[in-house]
């Protein structure tokens, strides 16, 4: 996603608060270019709550903190739904154009994942505030909407890529994962609803349905991750605010470990003991190797992000890619700690959560600042396709 333009000549300074929306000519511009990528902020905030609520080690005050963050995510989700609806009503041409933008189109997957994340939080955290029955009902509504939306984006956005969107040879980036990862999130969060289904065919169908979405998203993600690796090897990175999207690769990895672990646990109450034992074993045999690759990718993404930051990486909403994917790594590590009982995974989950908190605070503060000033609501600068490049060869003679 391109960096928002800041046009000092277009700024107005209200007499009372000269800094508020100072980058905009009028407050109405807030809704002018409100894209689906804004829902990534709900994803990143919600995962801080759910990951904290499920950590394998008890940390005093963490559950209260998780409640506050979940409420914040829920409020933010409601505000964005209203704002995006207003955007579609007032600026339908701009809204429709997002689906054909080579960068923005993929972020239509953010809205379903935002619904699923807040829904999962209602069962894990919200039940303490609104009661278990209301929390489960809310989760069913959000999970159903998020699942339908996620399956829709998983089919339609790739279809548009295959038929209408012009794709350059060096265009593959982490954002390509956004429309195909929601079914994996549905698989993981759907596992939380299985105990609330009556025993029998319905519960078993839910389990197998979640496994089907697990496979749908996993195989599509493997294809895209391979393309991202190939692009990095052949063309390098873009050196722009798009670089943080490399962290999105961590999303399907961590979320698939989480899904395998949660479904392996719920299998005990859903299918025959022999099958349940196999599903529980699968959560380890699948989860540990994928966790190893996730650690490798964390190292690669960190190195490339630091390299770009040193060269002046501008802030954009793509920085939210540093939150939700890391959160899925936390929840995946937590599941491995539960299924293996190894203290090493418990410590790793806590360390990863500390990293998640740090990046979330950084990105949330920068987003709040950019929102208040208004520059995050400006349209992207009119530039050509984002091009990847490598450093020039160094003469070592």
VOMAR-42970 format. One record per residue (C-alpha): residue number from 1; x negated, y negated, z. Coordinates in steps of 0.001 Angstrom, whole numbers, padded with zeros to 6 digits. Example, Ala and Ser with C-alpha at 12.3 -4.5 7.8 and 13.67 -1.06 7.14 Angstrom:
2
{1, {-012300, 004500, 007800}}
{2, {-013670, 001060, 007140}}
This chain:
397
{1, {000000, 000000, 000000}}
{2, {-001436, -003355, -000967}}
{3, {-002299, -005968, 001610}}
{4, {000422, -008590, 002176}}
{5, {-000361, -011952, 000591}}
{6, {-000866, -014970, 002826}}
{7, {-000111, -018208, 000985}}
{8, {-000997, -021173, 003168}}
{9, {000665, -023559, 000748}}
{10, {003998, -021854, 001274}}
{11, {004012, -022117, 005028}}
{12, {006497, -024185, 006961}}
{13, {006058, -025209, 010552}}
{14, {009224, -025580, 012625}}
{15, {008915, -028297, 015212}}
{16, {009683, -026076, 018170}}
{17, {007575, -022950, 017454}}
{18, {005105, -023822, 014673}}
{19, {003619, -020323, 014659}}
{20, {006901, -018373, 014413}}
{21, {007386, -017037, 010848}}
{22, {004872, -019662, 009737}}
{23, {003917, -017567, 006683}}
{24, {007456, -017715, 005304}}
{25, {009245, -020510, 003499}}
{26, {012506, -019573, 005232}}
{27, {013670, -016983, 007800}}
{28, {015718, -015313, 005074}}
{29, {012493, -013982, 003554}}
{30, {012276, -011482, 006408}}
{31, {014723, -009244, 004556}}
{32, {013398, -009961, 001073}}
{33, {010834, -007165, 000815}}
{34, {011641, -004870, 003734}}
{35, {010421, -001484, 002536}}
{36, {010902, 002061, 003862}}
{37, {007318, 002013, 005150}}
{38, {008549, 000076, 008186}}
{39, {010030, 003299, 009563}}
{40, {006476, 004532, 010123}}
{41, {006437, 002265, 013184}}
{42, {009322, 004278, 014665}}
{43, {007496, 007519, 013911}}
{44, {004308, 006296, 015549}}
{45, {006107, 004961, 018615}}
{46, {008354, 007981, 019046}}
{47, {005481, 010465, 018872}}
{48, {003734, 008641, 021729}}
{49, {006763, 009453, 023884}}
{50, {007293, 013073, 022806}}
{51, {003603, 013967, 022858}}
{52, {003259, 012469, 026331}}
{53, {006314, 014314, 027639}}
{54, {004951, 017696, 026557}}
{55, {001280, 017414, 027550}}
{56, {000081, 020627, 029255}}
{57, {-001529, 018718, 032139}}
{58, {000424, 016606, 034625}}
{59, {-000545, 012935, 034658}}
{60, {001166, 010735, 037288}}
{61, {003491, 008150, 035784}}
{62, {003280, 009566, 032267}}
{63, {006885, 010770, 032148}}
{64, {008199, 007343, 033164}}
{65, {005988, 005777, 030504}}
{66, {007344, 008246, 027941}}
{67, {010922, 007226, 028796}}
{68, {010147, 003562, 028219}}
{69, {008424, 004258, 024903}}
{70, {011260, 006513, 023726}}
{71, {013819, 003782, 024458}}
{72, {011605, 001346, 022546}}
{73, {011480, 003737, 019577}}
{74, {015257, 004228, 019656}}
{75, {015903, 000476, 019729}}
{76, {013395, -000094, 016937}}
{77, {015099, 002604, 014860}}
{78, {018504, 000968, 015306}}
{79, {017135, -002467, 014388}}
{80, {015433, -001144, 011265}}
{81, {018519, 000734, 010095}}
{82, {020547, -002485, 010330}}
{83, {017779, -004556, 008713}}
{84, {017267, -002137, 005824}}
{85, {021025, -001978, 005229}}
{86, {021073, -005778, 005075}}
{87, {018102, -005693, 002705}}
{88, {019964, -003347, 000343}}
{89, {023045, -005578, 000510}}
{90, {021227, -008868, -000098}}
{91, {018363, -007706, -002339}}
{92, {019560, -004572, -004161}}
{93, {017193, -005021, -007117}}
{94, {014116, -005159, -004900}}
{95, {015385, -002248, -002813}}
{96, {015911, -000050, -005872}}
{97, {012489, -000951, -007251}}
{98, {010783, 000666, -004256}}
{99, {011712, 004110, -005576}}
{100, {009614, 003499, -008702}}
{101, {006638, 001856, -007022}}
{102, {003631, 004244, -007131}}
{103, {002711, 003321, -003550}}
{104, {006003, 002531, -001820}}
{105, {008157, 005351, -003224}}
{106, {006474, 007996, -001088}}
{107, {007331, 006175, 002124}}
{108, {010999, 007000, 001718}}
{109, {010017, 010056, 003733}}
{110, {009362, 007834, 006755}}
{111, {013044, 007202, 007517}}
{112, {014000, 010900, 007900}}
{113, {010960, 011500, 010098}}
{114, {011860, 008487, 012233}}
{115, {015324, 009974, 012818}}
{116, {013852, 013374, 013664}}
{117, {011267, 011926, 016050}}
{118, {013767, 009890, 018038}}
{119, {016149, 012859, 018048}}
{120, {013502, 015167, 019498}}
{121, {012773, 012566, 022141}}
{122, {016415, 012511, 023183}}
{123, {016244, 016202, 024164}}
{124, {012792, 016019, 025736}}
{125, {013091, 012631, 027454}}
{126, {016456, 010994, 026869}}
{127, {018359, 013650, 028816}}
{128, {017029, 012041, 032000}}
{129, {018645, 008758, 030989}}
{130, {021867, 009659, 029175}}
{131, {022534, 013192, 030395}}
{132, {021758, 016496, 028722}}
{133, {025018, 016852, 026810}}
{134, {024811, 013397, 025274}}
{135, {021119, 013901, 024524}}
{136, {021739, 017180, 022703}}
{137, {024649, 015706, 020738}}
{138, {022511, 012738, 019736}}
{139, {019729, 015049, 018635}}
{140, {022128, 017106, 016523}}
{141, {023268, 013961, 014708}}
{142, {019745, 012635, 014140}}
{143, {018322, 016062, 013272}}
{144, {021075, 016728, 010746}}
{145, {020685, 013325, 009097}}
{146, {016895, 013550, 009137}}
{147, {016894, 017070, 007715}}
{148, {019246, 016225, 004859}}
{149, {017258, 013070, 004128}}
{150, {013951, 014919, 004319}}
{151, {015035, 017680, 001960}}
{152, {016277, 014976, -000406}}
{153, {012957, 013106, -000447}}
{154, {010998, 016363, -000728}}
{155, {012776, 017030, -004025}}
{156, {013477, 013610, -005524}}
{157, {010182, 011769, -004973}}
{158, {008034, 014519, -006554}}
{159, {010607, 014664, -009376}}
{160, {010176, 010936, -010000}}
{161, {006398, 011401, -009968}}
{162, {006685, 014189, -012519}}
{163, {009037, 012318, -014841}}
{164, {008898, 008522, -014440}}
{165, {006170, 007125, -012174}}
{166, {002866, 006500, -013947}}
{167, {000140, 008335, -012004}}
{168, {-003522, 007472, -012563}}
{169, {-006229, 010183, -012310}}
{170, {-007520, 008643, -009061}}
{171, {-004080, 007904, -007588}}
{172, {-003764, 010763, -005068}}
{173, {-003658, 009420, -001500}}
{174, {-002334, 010463, 001874}}
{175, {000968, 008741, 001216}}
{176, {001860, 011493, -001244}}
{177, {002495, 013680, 001791}}
{178, {005170, 011398, 003228}}
{179, {008176, 012704, 001240}}
{180, {007262, 016391, 001646}}
{181, {006369, 016496, 005351}}
{182, {009894, 015776, 006749}}
{183, {011033, 019424, 006398}}
{184, {008077, 020441, 008571}}
{185, {009191, 017915, 011182}}
{186, {012699, 019382, 010905}}
{187, {011263, 022846, 011527}}
{188, {009448, 021714, 014666}}
{189, {012255, 019590, 016093}}
{190, {014918, 022095, 015080}}
{191, {013279, 024604, 017399}}
{192, {014269, 022369, 020314}}
{193, {017939, 022827, 019395}}
{194, {017876, 026622, 019136}}
{195, {018525, 027192, 022890}}
{196, {021640, 025027, 022562}}
{197, {023190, 027328, 019926}}
{198, {025317, 030264, 021004}}
{199, {023438, 033601, 020801}}
{200, {024060, 035516, 017620}}
{201, {024018, 034841, 013914}}
{202, {024021, 031055, 014249}}
{203, {020931, 030980, 016427}}
{204, {019102, 033469, 014203}}
{205, {020039, 031530, 011073}}
{206, {018680, 028333, 012601}}
{207, {015387, 030059, 013387}}
{208, {014931, 031425, 009883}}
{209, {016064, 028145, 008358}}
{210, {013332, 026352, 010284}}
{211, {010762, 028880, 009086}}
{212, {011946, 028297, 005501}}
{213, {011414, 024539, 005883}}
{214, {008036, 025309, 007472}}
{215, {006993, 027159, 004307}}
{216, {008518, 024602, 001939}}
{217, {006544, 021761, 003462}}
{218, {003357, 023729, 004131}}
{219, {002799, 024908, 000562}}
{220, {003626, 021515, -000937}}
{221, {001279, 019853, 001577}}
{222, {-001578, 022219, 000744}}
{223, {-001262, 021228, -002920}}
{224, {-001359, 017514, -002109}}
{225, {-004202, 017823, 000417}}
{226, {-006241, 019622, -002240}}
{227, {-005565, 016759, -004661}}
{228, {-006597, 014171, -002069}}
{229, {-009844, 016068, -001413}}
{230, {-010466, 016272, -005167}}
{231, {-009876, 012545, -005594}}
{232, {-012302, 011741, -002783}}
{233, {-014936, 014019, -004306}}
{234, {-014563, 012689, -007851}}
{235, {-013650, 009038, -007350}}
{236, {-014304, 008092, -003704}}
{237, {-012060, 005902, -001542}}
{238, {-010193, 002740, -002427}}
{239, {-011947, 000657, 000224}}
{240, {-008657, -001114, 000979}}
{241, {-005839, -000989, 003538}}
{242, {-004838, 002295, 001868}}
{243, {-007756, 004119, 003546}}
{244, {-005856, 004754, 006841}}
{245, {-003405, 006908, 004884}}
{246, {-006125, 009568, 004845}}
{247, {-004982, 010271, 008402}}
{248, {-001600, 011383, 007069}}
{249, {-003317, 014633, 006067}}
{250, {-003437, 015382, 009784}}
{251, {000375, 015204, 009903}}
{252, {001336, 018463, 008176}}
{253, {-001584, 020216, 009865}}
{254, {-000635, 019233, 013409}}
{255, {003097, 019452, 012792}}
{256, {002803, 022949, 011327}}
{257, {000903, 024140, 014403}}
{258, {003608, 022564, 016551}}
{259, {006374, 024201, 014524}}
{260, {004714, 027623, 014607}}
{261, {004315, 027386, 018380}}
{262, {007829, 026179, 019147}}
{263, {009473, 028656, 016779}}
{264, {007325, 031444, 018191}}
{265, {008628, 030591, 021648}}
{266, {012279, 030391, 020587}}
{267, {012040, 033674, 018679}}
{268, {012251, 035501, 022023}}
{269, {015887, 034420, 022413}}
{270, {016822, 034604, 018730}}
{271, {015641, 037874, 017147}}
{272, {014708, 041444, 018030}}
{273, {011740, 041853, 020426}}
{274, {009438, 043311, 017761}}
{275, {010032, 040378, 015442}}
{276, {009774, 037912, 018314}}
{277, {006395, 039322, 019340}}
{278, {005133, 038986, 015780}}
{279, {006296, 035382, 015551}}
{280, {004593, 034563, 018840}}
{281, {001350, 036124, 017617}}
{282, {001663, 034203, 014342}}
{283, {001670, 030929, 016267}}
{284, {-001874, 031711, 017426}}
{285, {-003241, 033430, 014314}}
{286, {-001994, 030539, 012183}}
{287, {-002452, 027718, 014650}}
{288, {-006076, 028150, 015680}}
{289, {-007586, 028222, 012145}}
{290, {-005468, 025252, 011039}}
{291, {-006496, 023427, 014211}}
{292, {-010115, 023952, 013219}}
{293, {-009552, 022335, 009829}}
{294, {-007642, 019507, 011519}}
{295, {-010682, 018776, 013685}}
{296, {-012840, 018699, 010544}}
{297, {-010439, 016273, 008906}}
{298, {-010439, 014034, 011983}}
{299, {-014198, 013735, 011592}}
{300, {-013979, 012962, 007868}}
{301, {-011125, 010471, 008244}}
{302, {-012863, 008740, 011151}}
{303, {-016070, 008314, 009171}}
{304, {-014274, 006925, 006114}}
{305, {-012078, 004620, 008203}}
{306, {-015035, 003218, 010163}}
{307, {-016953, 002749, 006899}}
{308, {-014084, 000743, 005433}}
{309, {-013478, -001227, 008641}}
{310, {-017091, -002367, 008671}}
{311, {-016570, -003758, 005196}}
{312, {-013467, -005697, 006213}}
{313, {-010409, -003464, 006066}}
{314, {-007348, -005769, 006154}}
{315, {-004413, -005013, 008418}}
{316, {-001265, -003610, 006821}}
{317, {001562, -001299, 007804}}
{318, {-000569, 001583, 006515}}
{319, {-002397, 001366, 009846}}
{320, {000576, 003206, 011363}}
{321, {-000944, 006245, 009658}}
{322, {-003342, 006271, 012621}}
{323, {-000517, 007137, 015036}}
{324, {002060, 009767, 014057}}
{325, {-000421, 012209, 012475}}
{326, {-002626, 012023, 015566}}
{327, {000474, 012618, 017670}}
{328, {001229, 015814, 015762}}
{329, {-002316, 016954, 016483}}
{330, {-001606, 016364, 020174}}
{331, {001630, 018364, 020105}}
{332, {-000007, 021119, 018063}}
{333, {-002883, 021350, 020517}}
{334, {-000376, 021467, 023358}}
{335, {001340, 024445, 021730}}
{336, {-001975, 026260, 021417}}
{337, {-002617, 025569, 025100}}
{338, {000794, 027059, 025939}}
{339, {000356, 030181, 023820}}
{340, {-003312, 030901, 024574}}
{341, {-003507, 029608, 028146}}
{342, {-006993, 028252, 027429}}
{343, {-008071, 025185, 029440}}
{344, {-010079, 023997, 026432}}
{345, {-006894, 023290, 024497}}
{346, {-005366, 021552, 027518}}
{347, {-008332, 019188, 027744}}
{348, {-008354, 018661, 023975}}
{349, {-004666, 017699, 024053}}
{350, {-005249, 015102, 026768}}
{351, {-008295, 013654, 024991}}
{352, {-006377, 013437, 021717}}
{353, {-003463, 011767, 023509}}
{354, {-005832, 009147, 024899}}
{355, {-006953, 008446, 021339}}
{356, {-003325, 008245, 020225}}
{357, {-002512, 005719, 022942}}
{358, {-005482, 003560, 021968}}
{359, {-004584, 003420, 018292}}
{360, {-000885, 002930, 019017}}
{361, {-001569, -000076, 021244}}
{362, {-003903, -001567, 018629}}
{363, {-001496, -001103, 015727}}
{364, {001597, -002127, 017707}}
{365, {-000037, -005387, 018815}}
{366, {-001220, -006196, 015294}}
{367, {002238, -005388, 013906}}
{368, {003981, -007576, 016475}}
{369, {001618, -010438, 015706}}
{370, {002069, -010092, 011951}}
{371, {005843, -009848, 012327}}
{372, {006109, -012965, 014459}}
{373, {003970, -014932, 012038}}
{374, {005893, -013487, 009113}}
{375, {003000, -012394, 006922}}
{376, {004031, -008725, 007122}}
{377, {007318, -009637, 005449}}
{378, {005663, -011153, 002381}}
{379, {005581, -009212, -000893}}
{380, {002302, -007514, -001796}}
{381, {-000084, -009502, -003932}}
{382, {000428, -009005, -007667}}
{383, {-002477, -006701, -008501}}
{384, {-003037, -003715, -010739}}
{385, {-003226, -000101, -009581}}
{386, {-005439, 000519, -006560}}
{387, {-008671, 002024, -007865}}
{388, {-010919, 004396, -005956}}
{389, {-014662, 003992, -006203}}
{390, {-017910, 005244, -004737}}
{391, {-020970, 003309, -003630}}
{392, {-023503, 002720, -006412}}
{393, {-026388, 005220, -006499}}
{394, {-029306, 004348, -004244}}
{395, {-032764, 004412, -005794}}
{396, {-034774, 006513, -003329}}
{397, {-038008, 006510, -005284}}
